Amino acid sequence: MLLVNFLEFLLVEIAEGSRTRTTKTGNAWQCRFGCPTDETVDHIFLTCPYLQTERDQLRTICLAIDSQYCLPTLFTHPELKVPVERFLLEIINTPPT
């Protein structure tokens, strides 16, 4: 339960930060890495090309623990707690492009 609560907190931080920042295009919801799409949980964990290397690291952990790479696994599996938190903190601390 604590893992999910902290991850929810980090995701809210990303969303709240998105609302208060602006990108070069002026769209506060746009991906902070310059993708022409909204910065959503799905985009961050599944499709953002800027984060591919970091996602590959999470995928490697999923393979090692014989788990599918998907949001429920990422947000609930104890072995992924610290790696996912670091992943999200890195995003939160990245200024918009």
C-alpha positions as a LaTeX table, in Angstrom:
\begin{tabular}{lrrr}
\hline
Residue & $x$ (\AA) & $y$ (\AA) & $z$ (\AA) \\
\hline
Met1 & 0.00 & 0.00 & 0.00 \\
Leu2 & 2.82 & 2.42 & 0.81 \\
Leu3 & 4.38 & 1.83 & $-2.61$ \\
Val4 & 1.17 & 2.74 & $-4.41$ \\
Asn5 & 0.66 & 5.82 & $-2.22$ \\
Phe6 & 4.14 & 7.16 & $-2.91$ \\
Leu7 & 3.84 & 6.46 & $-6.62$ \\
Glu8 & 0.49 & 8.24 & $-6.66$ \\
Phe9 & 2.19 & 11.19 & $-4.99$ \\
Leu10 & 4.94 & 11.25 & $-7.62$ \\
Leu11 & 2.44 & 11.00 & $-10.45$ \\
Val12 & 0.44 & 13.89 & $-8.99$ \\
Glu13 & 3.67 & 15.89 & $-8.73$ \\
Ile14 & 4.28 & 15.30 & $-12.43$ \\
Ala15 & 0.73 & 16.34 & $-13.28$ \\
Glu16 & 0.78 & 19.40 & $-11.02$ \\
Gly17 & 4.15 & 20.44 & $-12.38$ \\
Ser18 & 2.78 & 20.07 & $-15.89$ \\
Arg19 & $-0.02$ & 22.48 & $-15.10$ \\
Thr20 & 2.27 & 25.18 & $-13.76$ \\
Arg21 & 4.98 & 25.04 & $-16.41$ \\
Thr22 & 4.97 & 25.96 & $-20.03$ \\
Thr23 & 6.89 & 24.45 & $-22.89$ \\
Lys24 & 8.18 & 26.18 & $-26.00$ \\
Thr25 & 4.78 & 25.60 & $-27.59$ \\
Gly26 & 2.98 & 27.11 & $-24.57$ \\
Asn27 & 1.07 & 23.88 & $-23.88$ \\
Ala28 & 1.43 & 23.15 & $-20.15$ \\
Trp29 & 0.26 & 19.55 & $-20.61$ \\
Gln30 & 2.73 & 18.70 & $-23.38$ \\
Cys31 & 5.49 & 16.19 & $-22.69$ \\
Arg32 & 8.38 & 18.01 & $-21.03$ \\
Phe33 & 10.80 & 16.26 & $-23.40$ \\
Gly34 & 9.29 & 17.87 & $-26.48$ \\
Cys35 & 7.01 & 15.11 & $-27.75$ \\
Pro36 & 3.93 & 16.53 & $-29.50$ \\
Thr37 & 1.59 & 14.80 & $-27.06$ \\
Asp38 & 0.27 & 15.21 & $-23.53$ \\
Glu39 & 2.47 & 14.04 & $-20.69$ \\
Thr40 & 0.40 & 11.16 & $-19.33$ \\
Val41 & 1.29 & 8.10 & $-17.28$ \\
Asp42 & 0.88 & 5.94 & $-20.39$ \\
His43 & 3.13 & 8.24 & $-22.41$ \\
Ile44 & 5.83 & 8.30 & $-19.73$ \\
Phe45 & 5.88 & 4.56 & $-19.05$ \\
Leu46 & 5.00 & 3.21 & $-22.50$ \\
Thr47 & 5.78 & 5.48 & $-25.45$ \\
Cys48 & 7.95 & 8.55 & $-24.79$ \\
Pro49 & 11.02 & 8.06 & $-27.01$ \\
Tyr50 & 13.14 & 10.25 & $-24.74$ \\
Leu51 & 12.65 & 7.79 & $-21.86$ \\
Gln52 & 13.32 & 4.59 & $-23.85$ \\
Thr53 & 16.64 & 3.82 & $-22.13$ \\
Glu54 & 15.12 & 4.22 & $-18.67$ \\
Arg55 & 12.11 & 2.09 & $-19.64$ \\
Asp56 & 14.46 & $-0.59$ & $-20.96$ \\
Gln57 & 16.07 & $-0.72$ & $-17.52$ \\
Leu58 & 12.65 & $-1.25$ & $-15.93$ \\
Arg59 & 11.84 & $-3.91$ & $-18.54$ \\
Thr60 & 15.06 & $-5.74$ & $-17.65$ \\
Ile61 & 14.00 & $-5.85$ & $-14.01$ \\
Cys62 & 10.56 & $-7.12$ & $-15.03$ \\
Leu63 & 12.18 & $-9.93$ & $-17.01$ \\
Ala64 & 14.43 & $-10.81$ & $-14.07$ \\
Ile65 & 11.44 & $-11.13$ & $-11.73$ \\
Asp66 & 9.42 & $-12.98$ & $-14.40$ \\
Ser67 & 6.76 & $-10.25$ & $-14.58$ \\
Gln68 & 5.09 & $-8.47$ & $-17.45$ \\
Tyr69 & 6.09 & $-4.88$ & $-18.16$ \\
Cys70 & 2.80 & $-3.08$ & $-17.52$ \\
Leu71 & 1.52 & $-0.32$ & $-15.27$ \\
Pro72 & 0.01 & $-2.61$ & $-12.62$ \\
Thr73 & 3.31 & $-4.46$ & $-12.26$ \\
Leu74 & 5.34 & $-1.26$ & $-12.20$ \\
Phe75 & 3.15 & 0.26 & $-9.50$ \\
Thr76 & 2.72 & $-2.74$ & $-7.22$ \\
His77 & 5.68 & $-5.12$ & $-7.40$ \\
Pro78 & 8.05 & $-4.62$ & $-4.44$ \\
Glu79 & 11.16 & $-5.25$ & $-6.57$ \\
Leu80 & 10.24 & $-2.27$ & $-8.74$ \\
Lys81 & 9.52 & 0.21 & $-5.97$ \\
Val82 & 12.89 & 1.97 & $-5.87$ \\
Pro83 & 13.61 & 1.83 & $-9.64$ \\
Val84 & 10.18 & 3.30 & $-10.47$ \\
Glu85 & 10.55 & 5.98 & $-7.81$ \\
Arg86 & 13.96 & 6.97 & $-9.24$ \\
Phe87 & 12.49 & 6.99 & $-12.74$ \\
Leu88 & 9.68 & 9.33 & $-11.66$ \\
Leu89 & 11.96 & 11.60 & $-9.62$ \\
Glu90 & 14.23 & 11.98 & $-12.64$ \\
Ile91 & 11.22 & 13.10 & $-14.68$ \\
Ile92 & 10.02 & 15.51 & $-11.99$ \\
Asn93 & 13.49 & 17.07 & $-11.79$ \\
Thr94 & 13.84 & 17.48 & $-15.56$ \\
Pro95 & 13.06 & 21.01 & $-16.72$ \\
Pro96 & 10.78 & 21.34 & $-19.75$ \\
Thr97 & 12.38 & 21.68 & $-23.16$ \\
\hline
\end{tabular}
